[in-house]
């Protein structure tokens, strides 16, 4: 069952060459149950660190993360994460990779095999279950990684730019597949993304982070009707504007004087700091 996410005052720092570097500072955001929310921002703004904290892979210096009203104290199968490179186990078949979380959860062998095969089929990987990750393409590996997460029916699906290493055609196909999967069950998704054409297609809202330290600069509501298509001119306009908007915010954060582009129809600035 989907659950909401509350990030409340998260601050995180690391030691680097004898000094303390603040990566995230007082970050606050909310994801409602069943919402698809993207986190965007320049390299080094702490997007992945924030996602790791929500996943329970790292602990904040200050603040709390709540999922379904409960504090996050460590990793959970209810909050699986899909990484940029899939992070599949190379010594396992694709089927065994998809079954892994189900096995850790204690599901019986016959049931987890049935569920895993159904997930692979749904993601266009029927017939590839007995192959190993190195025997399939990069796009197919990311499909296996998605299947491994989705079979768990997670409260929240966490994605760290899972399509960024793929060619543009494969990325586009996977974006469309992801959209259909999300439309089918409306799971809660928190997705870190650099390519801002993706949230125009997928997201309900986008949080834009600034860097040094990472902090929320703006929140954009993607106010486009569903279902959406990547070929829809309105979706393309919002994607182009989100890209220009994030670039402009990054330049402002660097002290440059920039004229911010006005939002098109389908994009609403909920709270601008500029």
Legacy VTK file of the C-alpha trace (Angstrom):
# vtk DataFile Version 3.0
C-alpha trace
ASCII
DATASET POLYDATA
POINTS 274 float
0.000 0.000 0.000
1.383 3.414 -0.950
2.549 5.710 1.815
3.451 9.362 2.057
6.933 10.717 2.724
7.813 13.620 5.003
11.359 15.004 4.962
11.604 17.275 7.994
14.593 19.567 8.415
17.257 17.233 7.029
20.866 18.391 7.355
23.823 16.237 6.340
27.563 16.916 6.280
30.786 14.987 5.663
34.413 15.310 6.596
36.561 16.269 3.600
40.272 16.979 3.870
40.031 17.989 7.487
36.995 20.253 7.171
33.263 19.769 7.466
31.302 20.097 4.213
27.542 20.619 4.476
25.831 18.645 1.686
22.208 19.225 2.712
20.879 22.010 4.890
17.398 22.119 6.418
15.696 20.274 3.560
11.937 19.934 3.850
9.617 18.234 1.385
6.405 16.235 1.297
5.249 13.428 -0.993
1.600 12.472 -0.689
0.543 8.809 -0.981
0.320 7.848 -4.639
2.197 10.939 -5.809
5.081 10.958 -8.296
7.616 13.582 -7.172
10.956 14.412 -8.775
13.995 16.001 -7.150
16.119 18.025 -9.562
19.171 20.219 -9.306
22.786 20.615 -10.399
25.482 18.032 -9.766
26.659 18.173 -6.179
23.424 19.503 -4.693
22.883 16.367 -2.605
20.024 14.755 -4.550
21.396 11.239 -4.227
22.384 11.777 -0.598
18.823 12.846 0.177
17.441 9.752 -1.542
19.858 7.544 0.422
18.580 9.112 3.644
14.959 8.416 2.675
15.990 4.837 1.824
17.625 4.471 5.240
21.068 3.864 3.703
22.477 6.961 5.401
21.571 8.863 8.559
21.099 12.644 8.717
22.973 14.866 11.146
19.720 16.654 11.935
16.068 16.156 11.077
13.857 13.142 10.457
12.304 11.268 7.561
8.877 9.695 7.988
7.253 7.166 5.659
3.643 6.361 6.347
3.960 8.388 9.543
6.794 6.216 10.900
10.402 7.406 11.267
12.974 5.885 8.927
15.667 4.181 10.994
17.272 1.943 8.363
16.752 0.172 5.029
13.472 -1.580 4.322
12.026 -3.758 1.574
9.077 -1.366 1.675
11.397 1.370 0.295
13.378 -0.313 -2.517
15.778 1.809 -4.523
16.597 1.605 -8.222
20.116 2.864 -8.923
21.692 4.436 -12.007
23.395 1.187 -13.020
20.736 -1.203 -11.754
23.032 -2.765 -9.101
22.050 -6.309 -10.076
23.902 -9.308 -8.673
26.048 -10.494 -11.622
26.263 -14.096 -10.362
22.463 -14.447 -10.299
20.107 -14.998 -13.216
17.620 -12.265 -14.010
14.901 -14.340 -12.384
16.951 -14.818 -9.216
17.651 -11.077 -9.098
13.945 -10.274 -9.276
13.158 -12.921 -6.669
15.828 -11.668 -4.259
13.723 -9.269 -2.217
10.837 -11.715 -2.118
13.211 -14.375 -0.804
14.507 -11.986 1.873
10.905 -11.312 2.840
10.268 -15.021 3.285
7.856 -15.605 0.407
7.559 -19.297 -0.555
9.597 -20.389 -3.613
6.664 -21.168 -5.917
4.942 -17.867 -5.168
8.024 -15.722 -5.628
8.822 -17.456 -8.932
5.297 -16.807 -10.191
5.381 -13.150 -9.169
8.883 -12.601 -10.585
8.012 -14.195 -13.936
4.890 -12.041 -14.179
6.941 -8.912 -13.495
9.557 -9.814 -16.103
6.816 -10.471 -18.642
5.116 -7.156 -17.833
8.402 -5.347 -18.479
9.011 -7.060 -21.800
11.569 -9.586 -20.555
9.734 -12.859 -21.098
12.275 -15.467 -22.176
15.187 -13.674 -20.516
14.665 -15.049 -17.001
17.509 -17.593 -17.184
20.068 -15.182 -18.616
22.580 -13.295 -16.492
22.820 -9.489 -16.373
25.917 -9.410 -18.600
23.977 -11.272 -21.307
21.358 -8.546 -21.797
21.449 -4.873 -22.793
21.692 -1.915 -20.434
18.040 -1.055 -20.950
17.030 -4.628 -20.188
19.160 -4.598 -17.017
17.287 -1.503 -15.833
14.009 -3.292 -16.540
15.185 -6.180 -14.346
16.082 -3.673 -11.609
12.626 -2.116 -11.856
11.003 -5.544 -11.743
13.015 -6.432 -8.632
11.659 -3.340 -6.888
8.081 -3.525 -8.164
7.452 -7.144 -7.132
7.743 -6.004 -3.527
4.673 -3.752 -3.978
6.580 -1.054 -2.087
5.143 1.699 0.039
7.538 4.054 -1.752
9.658 3.459 -4.852
12.953 5.381 -4.803
14.779 5.968 -8.095
18.189 7.563 -8.564
18.348 8.601 -12.233
17.819 4.998 -13.359
17.737 5.872 -17.075
20.617 8.342 -17.226
23.231 5.915 -18.599
21.011 4.720 -21.451
20.820 5.938 -25.031
18.044 8.404 -25.831
15.772 5.904 -27.615
15.986 3.324 -24.813
15.494 6.046 -22.205
12.374 7.270 -23.987
10.906 3.760 -24.166
11.578 3.146 -20.485
10.031 6.510 -19.576
6.862 5.465 -21.380
6.925 2.034 -19.705
7.414 3.625 -16.298
4.489 5.943 -16.940
2.217 3.023 -17.780
3.357 1.085 -14.705
2.704 4.052 -12.454
-0.695 4.734 -14.023
-1.646 1.106 -13.365
-1.202 1.250 -9.575
-0.369 4.861 -8.620
2.456 3.903 -6.276
4.292 6.624 -4.351
7.482 7.521 -6.215
10.391 9.766 -5.233
12.662 10.112 -8.265
15.988 11.952 -8.563
16.471 13.196 -12.113
18.836 15.335 -14.168
16.903 15.157 -17.454
13.923 17.418 -16.782
11.888 16.235 -19.741
11.134 13.146 -17.658
9.201 14.925 -14.854
7.135 16.744 -17.485
5.893 13.324 -18.557
5.809 11.546 -15.193
5.712 13.882 -12.221
3.015 15.597 -10.202
5.568 17.946 -8.657
9.260 18.808 -8.916
11.502 20.082 -6.111
14.494 22.036 -7.432
17.548 21.993 -5.159
20.409 24.480 -5.043
23.933 23.373 -4.188
26.677 24.191 -1.648
24.785 23.426 0.530
21.872 21.498 -0.963
18.557 23.132 -0.137
15.119 23.518 -1.702
14.938 26.606 -3.934
11.628 26.031 -5.677
8.707 23.690 -6.056
6.930 23.274 -9.381
3.522 21.682 -9.851
3.207 19.903 -13.199
-0.409 20.751 -13.958
-0.918 18.686 -17.113
-3.842 16.294 -17.635
-3.230 12.563 -17.616
-2.634 10.390 -19.517
0.395 12.200 -20.954
2.457 11.494 -24.025
6.097 12.473 -24.674
4.915 13.680 -28.097
2.385 16.102 -26.605
3.538 19.701 -27.344
2.401 20.786 -23.864
4.572 18.089 -22.238
7.529 19.109 -24.400
7.054 22.806 -23.521
6.998 22.052 -19.793
10.119 19.876 -20.164
11.987 22.648 -21.992
10.912 25.204 -19.426
11.878 23.006 -16.455
15.347 22.604 -17.987
15.731 26.356 -18.538
14.301 27.119 -15.088
16.686 24.806 -13.250
19.659 26.177 -15.201
18.617 29.742 -14.380
18.243 28.946 -10.679
21.711 27.386 -10.645
23.187 30.555 -12.191
21.364 32.749 -9.677
22.727 30.573 -6.897
26.207 31.332 -8.262
25.561 35.051 -7.924
24.761 35.775 -11.573
21.984 38.111 -12.679
19.488 36.086 -14.684
16.007 36.724 -16.011
13.894 33.764 -15.050
11.753 32.315 -17.847
8.018 32.536 -17.130
6.259 29.191 -16.684
4.128 27.908 -19.554
0.642 26.519 -19.215
0.939 23.268 -17.301
3.631 24.426 -14.851
2.857 26.285 -11.622
5.463 27.712 -9.267
4.170 26.866 -5.827
6.789 28.731 -3.851
9.546 30.683 -5.554
12.383 32.165 -3.549
13.120 34.658 -6.305
LINES 1 275
274 0 1 2 3 4 5 6 7 8 9 10 11 12 13 14 15 16 17 18 19 20 21 22 23 24 25 26 27 28 29 30 31 32 33 34 35 36 37 38 39 40 41 42 43 44 45 46 47 48 49 50 51 52 53 54 55 56 57 58 59 60 61 62 63 64 65 66 67 68 69 70 71 72 73 74 75 76 77 78 79 80 81 82 83 84 85 86 87 88 89 90 91 92 93 94 95 96 97 98 99 100 101 102 103 104 105 106 107 108 109 110 111 112 113 114 115 116 117 118 119 120 121 122 123 124 125 126 127 128 129 130 131 132 133 134 135 136 137 138 139 140 141 142 143 144 145 146 147 148 149 150 151 152 153 154 155 156 157 158 159 160 161 162 163 164 165 166 167 168 169 170 171 172 173 174 175 176 177 178 179 180 181 182 183 184 185 186 187 188 189 190 191 192 193 194 195 196 197 198 199 200 201 202 203 204 205 206 207 208 209 210 211 212 213 214 215 216 217 218 219 220 221 222 223 224 225 226 227 228 229 230 231 232 233 234 235 236 237 238 239 240 241 242 243 244 245 246 247 248 249 250 251 252 253 254 255 256 257 258 259 260 261 262 263 264 265 266 267 268 269 270 271 272 273
